[in-house]
Amino acid sequence: MSGSRLQFFINISTSSPPFSFSLNPPRPFSSFLIPFQRVKLFRSTAEATLFVTAKAMAELVKHKESGVAAAGTTEGGKLDVEHSRTFIDARSEEEVLSGIKKEVEVGRLPPNVAAGMEEFFWNYKNAVFQSRDPAAAKIVLSNMAVALDLVLLDVEDPFVFQPYHKALREPFDYYMFGQNYIRPLIDFRNSYVGNLFLFYEIEEKLKQGHNVVLISNHQTEADPAVIALLLEKTNPHIAENLIYVAGDRVITDPLCKPFSMGRNLICVYSKKHMYDVPELADTKRKANIRSLKEMAMLLRTGSKLVWIAPSGGRDRPNPVTEEWYPAPFDSSSVDNMRRLIESSGTPGHMYPLALLCHDIMPPPSQVEKEIGEQRIIAFHGTGLSVAPEIAAAGEKSEEVKDAYTQALYKSVTDQYNVLKSAIHGEQGLEASTEGVALSQTRN
């Protein structure tokens, strides 16, 4: 899927010069890592998906006809130009694809964005059809019409993300748009959640005003939607209130922005790409300082749930064995998060969380600088698991910091292996262990 990037957890840099602000922050950061099995779905699931998506489209049309920009400007103002109805009026696959060409011809779409949109359509169609759902064609048309319309809307009137972005839920619900788009890609009959009782425990801590950080591996651009979909029935508060630290690509790539707009984000510039344009490096560092200040202020208010991946990027398979595994964690990144929590003045907790969903949108084998990587999309089972909190308090020696990071990483890896046995090993619920009790939340 060219350009469809939801890569949320990356290195950020605020080094040179150091920063400070009056919120009792931790020491200056040197880095901060945040960031086909085919089965037939139940017909009722397909019908529900179509109903919700169709309703979302109707709401989008209504708001556009009233002159309100669904994506909007930072002030939620009106569009300066009349928005094209090419995609929301499309009634067939042919009309969608010809609409892309039409928008290029009239000058509303840059050719490179149009090419990405067309590849976006075909890859998504192929993946949804893998589910063998009898309503697959309708699902693809409905979801892609909305997705491409939102991309076009943002090209016409670009949305500007603030350092702390709250998910846009009205007048158009971007959160539900993302949920409905990824939902048909998940084989829920082959998906599992580990230690569901701990997610209830986390919700209780949030109700008590505590902060919770999920130390996680990072698999795909769709991670936020996968987590939310696996928990939306049992733990909707977690599903809808997670805060992600997002790299600059997911808030600038036109094919990705509509998905990012539906998530709660702390927006940063990646350390890996800090010097891609040397003259902008200082501006990026200053922007990161503002974002970290937002993070500190949020944690001081309590009841915040943050998901970070201290690996600094997506997991990738071993080049020799081709086996997937969580990428190693960086101890300085884990310690930076610990110090942020402890300096907030609010009780905080760090839980190790494992995620398995790489089959849906596997990353390229190598890290790429350029936006627009080709994506293979598939219908597949997914897994999510959380283990008991691993506490860390006070200043630590480098050896102790490394040991703490390794304890978190080992827990994530152990949980990941259980999920792999359940999904890829086809053991299902029988893959449960003493430390990971699997359940299915969508049956």
C-alpha positions, 0 to 999 in steps of 0.5 A: 500500500504505497504511502499508507503509513501508520508507523507510530513509534520512532526515535525522536531527538531534542539534543543540541541544544538541551531543553528545560521547562517548568514542570519538574521534567526529567533530565534532557533526553538523548533519545526517546523511542516511542515511537493466509488463513482464509475463513468465511466471516459471519454474514451479520458481521459483514452487514454491521460493517457495511451499515456503520460505514454507509452511515459514516459516508452519509454523515460526511456528505451531510457535513460537506453539503453544509460547508463544514470541512470534515477534516477541517483546518486547525480551527475547524473552519470551512473549505475555501473551495467546493469539495469534489463529490467524485468518490462519495458519489461513486457507485462502482469500482470503475467509477472509483478508479476513473474518478482518480484519473478525473481528479488528476486531469482537473488538477485537484490530485497530484499524479504521485498521490493518485498513483498511491490511491490506485495501488491503495485500492487494489491492495485493499481489495485483494486483502478483503477478498481473502476473507471470502466474505460474500459482501466483500465487494460492497465492503471494499467499495464503501470503505475505499470511497470514504478513504479516498474522499478523505485523502482528496479532502486533505489534499484540497484543505490540508489538516495541520496537527498540533503537538498534542492531537486529540482524535477527531470524533465529530462532525465526522468520526475519524476514529470509527473510520479507521476501525471500520477500514481495518476491521475487514482485514482481521480474522477474528475467529483466529485472533486472541487476547492474553490476560484480559483481566489485566486490561480491566486492572489497567482501566481501574488504575486509570479511573483512580487517576493513575497513569499507565504506560504500555511498553510494547513491540511495534509490528505494522502501521495498523497497530493502533486499529488492531489493538482497539478492535481487539478491545473495543467490546471488552475495554472500550475506554482503553480502545478509544483513549490510548495516546500514541507518539507519532512520527512526522510521516504519519501526519504529513503523508496524504494517504496516512493522515486520515487514519492518524486524525482518528487517534490521540497523538503526541506528534514528533520528528523522528531522530532517524530523519532529523537531518534529512534536510539539515537546515530544518534540523533545529526547527524539528528539535524545537518542535520535539521540545514542545511535544515533550512538554505536552507529554509532561503536562498530560501526565501531570493531569493523571488518568493517561494511557500511553503506548510506546515501542522502545525498539524505535521501529517496526519488528522485522523477521530474522533475515536467515530464519525468516522468523518474526520476533520483537525488535530489541528495546533501547534501555535509555528510551525505557528509562526516559519514559520511567523518569517522565512518569516519576516526575509527573507527581501522579502514580504511574505503572508500566506494563509489558504488552505484546502485539502480533499482527505483521501478516496484515501489513508487513513492513519492508525487509529494510528500513526505508527513508522515502515515503511511499513504501509498497505494502502487502495487505492481507486478511489474517488472525491477530493477537494482543497480550499484556503481562503484570506490571513491572515496577521500577523506582528511583535513580538506577545505575546503567546495569540496573537500567539495562536489566529492567529493560531486559525484563520488560523485553523478555515479558513481551517476547514470552507473550509474543511466542504464546500468541504465535503458537496460538495463531501461526501454530494453530493451537488456538486457546490451547496455547495458553500458559501459566503466565498468559491466559488466552481468550477471544473477545469477539465471539 
